[in-house]
Amino acid sequence: MSTNAPGHAAELAREHAGKYSMVFVLGGDGAAVEVIGALADRGPAVGVLPGGTGNLLARALGIPMQVADAVPALLKSRERRVDLGQLADGRCFAIGLGVGVDEAMIAHASPQLKQRIGFLAYFWSGTLAGLKAERIAYRLTTDGVVREGHAVSVLVANLGTVLGGLITLGKDIRMDDGMLHAVIFAPSNLWDAIRVFGRMLIGNVGNDACVSYASGRNIRLETTPPRRAQADGELLGLTPIDITVRPGAARLLIP
């Protein structure tokens, strides 16, 4: 079955998936998350096939980037219950939601650039955004505890590693711990930003003084002025944004 508009993948999943033991979705991150959200808590296991430009979710789950390799890997994989983050309008995310540098990375990777260099477009736009290092004023409320400050990026993460394990957001962030984890990146200058990025690559960014964490089940993210957010590579509306965790809601096939 093929989709023809945003939201159609979710409709097809709700209508047809109940008679199957597993469902594969081939497309970009938006389609994958639509299906995962539509089948959360009640549907069959979902296998994500890389059919988009970024394939952020497939990479985060360690799924091979060639469909011919991904299909047998998923068929032999085990099913795993994974938490989801849910927005007030019902939309879900599996990797994370953020404002600042990570939103700029998604927003500034133009369709033309993605056509030419594929996934590397995100690295290019992310590098430019990181060098600019625009600081934003945020107010973060996690389970009633308020934290305020300035940062270049605030990411509400569900997975501790992304891009196939290339980048580590935090060693204590797990996809099945029933919590969401806000990661606050607040470098003061370019050298701080370079150091933080280097530590993300080697896996010990949690030790950096410019990075802090706040975990909870219910999170409200506000910025002054309002800023656009992204979730799993899809651009959203402006802050404030309310997020709730859905523990173990997704049934995913993970190699």
C-alpha positions as CSV (number, residue, x, y, z in Angstrom):
1,M,0.0,0.0,0.0
2,S,1.2,3.5,-0.8
3,T,0.5,6.8,0.9
4,N,-0.5,10.0,-0.8
5,A,-0.5,12.7,1.9
6,P,0.7,13.3,5.4
7,G,-1.3,11.3,7.9
8,H,-2.2,8.7,5.3
9,A,0.3,6.2,6.6
10,A,-1.3,6.3,10.0
11,E,-4.8,5.8,8.5
12,L,-3.6,2.7,6.5
13,A,-1.9,1.2,9.5
14,R,-5.0,1.6,11.7
15,E,-7.3,0.1,9.0
16,H,-5.2,-2.8,7.8
17,A,-2.5,-3.7,10.3
18,G,-4.6,-5.7,12.7
19,K,-4.6,-8.8,10.6
20,Y,-0.8,-9.1,10.5
21,S,1.8,-10.1,13.0
22,M,4.3,-7.5,11.8
23,V,4.2,-4.5,9.6
24,F,7.0,-2.9,7.6
25,V,7.0,0.8,6.7
26,L,9.2,2.0,3.8
27,G,9.7,5.7,3.6
28,G,11.0,8.7,5.5
29,D,11.0,9.3,9.2
30,G,7.7,11.0,9.1
31,A,5.9,8.0,7.6
32,A,7.7,5.6,10.0
33,V,6.7,7.6,13.1
34,E,3.1,7.9,11.8
35,V,2.8,4.1,11.6
36,I,4.5,3.5,14.9
37,G,2.2,6.0,16.7
38,A,-0.9,4.7,15.0
39,L,-0.1,1.1,16.2
40,A,1.2,2.0,19.6
41,D,-0.1,-0.1,22.5
42,R,-2.3,-2.3,20.3
43,G,-0.9,-3.1,16.9
44,P,1.6,-5.6,15.6
45,A,5.4,-5.1,15.7
46,V,6.8,-2.5,13.2
47,G,9.9,-2.8,11.1
48,V,11.3,0.4,9.8
49,L,12.8,0.3,6.3
50,P,15.1,3.1,5.1
51,G,13.3,4.9,2.3
52,G,13.9,8.5,3.0
53,T,16.9,10.9,2.8
54,G,17.9,11.1,6.5
55,N,16.5,7.8,7.8
56,L,17.3,9.0,11.3
57,L,15.1,6.5,13.0
58,A,16.4,3.5,11.1
59,R,20.0,4.6,11.8
60,A,19.2,5.1,15.5
61,L,17.8,1.6,15.7
62,G,20.8,0.1,13.9
63,I,18.8,-1.0,10.8
64,P,20.9,-1.6,7.7
65,M,20.7,1.3,5.2
66,Q,20.0,-1.0,2.2
67,V,16.4,-2.4,2.0
68,A,17.8,-5.7,0.6
69,D,19.8,-6.0,3.8
70,A,17.2,-4.5,6.2
71,V,14.4,-6.9,5.4
72,P,16.2,-10.1,6.3
73,A,17.8,-8.4,9.3
74,L,14.4,-7.3,10.6
75,L,12.8,-10.7,9.9
76,K,15.4,-12.3,12.1
77,S,15.3,-9.6,14.8
78,R,13.6,-9.6,18.1
79,E,10.7,-7.5,19.1
80,R,11.3,-4.8,21.7
81,R,9.0,-2.6,23.6
82,V,10.1,1.0,23.2
83,D,8.9,4.2,24.9
84,L,7.4,7.0,22.9
85,G,7.1,10.7,23.5
86,Q,3.7,12.2,22.8
87,L,2.7,15.8,22.0
88,A,-0.5,17.4,23.1
89,D,-2.0,16.9,19.6
90,G,-1.4,13.1,19.8
91,R,1.6,13.0,17.5
92,C,4.5,10.8,18.7
93,F,8.2,10.7,18.4
94,A,10.7,7.9,19.0
95,I,14.1,9.6,19.0
96,G,13.7,13.0,20.4
97,L,12.3,16.5,20.1
98,G,14.3,19.7,20.3
99,V,14.8,23.4,19.7
100,G,18.0,25.2,18.8
101,V,20.8,23.7,16.8
102,D,19.1,20.4,16.1
103,E,16.0,22.2,14.7
104,A,18.3,24.3,12.6
105,M,20.0,21.2,11.3
106,I,16.7,19.9,10.0
107,A,15.3,23.2,8.8
108,H,18.4,24.2,6.8
109,A,19.0,20.9,5.0
110,S,17.3,22.0,1.8
111,P,15.7,19.4,-0.5
112,Q,18.2,20.4,-3.2
113,L,21.2,19.7,-0.8
114,K,19.7,16.4,0.3
115,Q,19.2,15.4,-3.3
116,R,22.9,16.1,-4.0
117,I,24.7,14.7,-0.9
118,G,21.9,12.8,0.9
119,F,22.3,12.3,4.7
120,L,25.4,14.4,4.7
121,A,23.2,17.5,4.2
122,Y,22.3,17.2,7.9
123,F,25.9,17.2,8.9
124,W,26.5,20.3,6.8
125,S,23.5,22.3,8.1
126,G,24.2,21.1,11.7
127,T,27.8,22.2,11.5
128,L,26.8,25.7,10.3
129,A,24.2,26.0,13.0
130,G,26.7,24.8,15.6
131,L,29.3,27.4,14.5
132,K,26.7,30.1,14.8
133,A,25.8,28.9,18.3
134,E,22.8,31.1,18.7
135,R,21.7,31.0,22.4
136,I,18.1,30.8,23.3
137,A,16.3,31.5,26.6
138,Y,14.4,28.4,27.8
139,R,12.1,27.4,30.6
140,L,11.9,23.6,31.1
141,T,9.5,22.0,33.5
142,T,10.0,18.3,34.2
143,D,7.4,16.7,36.5
144,G,6.8,20.0,38.1
145,V,10.4,21.0,38.6
146,V,11.3,24.2,36.7
147,R,14.7,25.0,35.2
148,E,15.5,28.2,33.3
149,G,18.6,29.4,31.5
150,H,20.2,30.0,28.1
151,A,21.4,27.2,25.7
152,V,22.1,26.6,22.1
153,S,20.0,23.5,22.1
154,V,17.4,21.8,24.3
155,L,16.7,18.2,23.3
156,V,14.0,16.0,24.9
157,A,15.6,12.6,24.1
158,N,14.1,9.1,24.1
159,L,17.2,7.4,22.7
160,G,20.7,7.7,24.2
161,T,22.5,7.2,20.9
162,V,21.6,8.4,17.4
163,L,23.0,8.1,13.9
164,G,23.7,4.4,14.2
165,G,25.6,5.0,17.5
166,L,27.8,7.7,16.1
167,I,26.6,10.3,18.5
168,T,25.9,9.6,22.2
169,L,23.5,12.0,24.0
170,G,23.9,10.3,27.4
171,K,24.8,6.9,28.7
172,D,21.8,6.8,31.1
173,I,19.2,7.5,28.4
174,R,17.4,4.3,27.4
175,M,14.5,3.7,25.1
176,D,12.7,1.5,27.6
177,D,13.2,3.2,30.9
178,G,9.7,4.8,31.0
179,M,11.2,8.3,31.1
180,L,12.1,11.2,28.7
181,H,15.4,13.0,29.2
182,A,16.0,16.6,28.5
183,V,19.6,17.3,27.4
184,I,20.6,21.0,27.7
185,F,23.6,22.1,25.6
186,A,25.0,25.4,26.8
187,P,28.5,26.1,25.4
188,S,29.7,29.6,26.0
189,N,31.9,29.9,22.9
190,L,33.1,28.1,19.8
191,W,35.7,26.1,21.6
192,D,33.2,24.8,24.1
193,A,30.9,23.8,21.2
194,I,33.7,21.9,19.5
195,R,34.6,20.1,22.8
196,V,31.0,19.1,23.4
197,F,30.6,17.7,19.9
198,G,33.9,15.8,20.3
199,R,32.7,14.2,23.5
200,M,29.4,13.3,21.9
201,L,31.4,11.3,19.3
202,I,33.5,9.5,21.9
203,G,30.6,8.8,24.2
204,N,31.4,10.9,27.4
205,V,29.5,14.1,26.8
206,G,27.7,13.7,30.1
207,N,31.0,14.7,31.8
208,D,31.1,18.1,30.2
209,A,30.3,21.1,32.3
210,C,28.3,22.7,29.4
211,V,25.8,19.8,29.3
212,S,23.1,19.1,31.9
213,Y,20.1,16.8,32.2
214,A,16.6,16.7,33.5
215,S,14.4,13.6,33.3
216,G,10.7,13.1,33.8
217,R,7.4,11.7,32.5
218,N,5.8,15.0,31.8
219,I,7.8,17.8,30.2
220,R,6.9,21.4,29.1
221,L,9.4,23.2,27.0
222,E,9.1,27.0,26.6
223,T,11.4,29.6,24.9
224,T,11.5,33.3,24.8
225,P,10.7,34.2,22.0
226,P,8.8,31.2,20.8
227,R,11.0,28.9,18.7
228,R,10.1,26.2,16.1
229,A,10.8,22.6,17.2
230,Q,11.6,19.4,15.4
231,A,10.8,15.8,16.3
232,D,12.5,12.8,14.7
233,G,13.5,15.0,11.8
234,E,10.1,16.5,11.2
235,L,9.5,20.3,11.7
236,L,6.8,21.1,14.2
237,G,5.1,24.3,15.4
238,L,6.4,26.9,17.9
239,T,7.0,26.5,21.6
240,P,5.6,26.1,24.2
241,I,5.4,22.3,23.7
242,D,3.9,19.8,26.2
243,I,5.3,16.3,26.0
244,T,4.3,13.1,27.9
245,V,6.0,9.7,27.8
246,R,4.1,6.6,26.8
247,P,6.1,3.8,28.4
248,G,6.6,0.7,26.3
249,A,4.0,1.9,23.8
250,A,5.8,0.9,20.6
251,R,6.5,-2.6,19.5
252,L,9.6,-2.3,17.2
253,L,11.7,-4.9,15.4
254,I,15.3,-4.1,16.2
255,P,18.3,-6.1,14.8
